[in-house]
Amino acid sequence: MNLKEKNSETYSSAEIPSAWHNTLVQTGLKDILLKLHKFISGT
């Protein structure tokens, strides 16, 4: 199975909510970084 082909299929079928998905990823990454920072700081 070609991973690139599988990924492009997934993305082409999810073109409409792509902006929403990008926002979700960005906020999710920020949330993870904040939690990581708090964990490292010990607060």
Secondary structure, 3 states (H helix, E strand, C coil): CCHHHHHHHHHHHCCCCHHHHHHHHHHHHHHHHHHHHHHHHCC
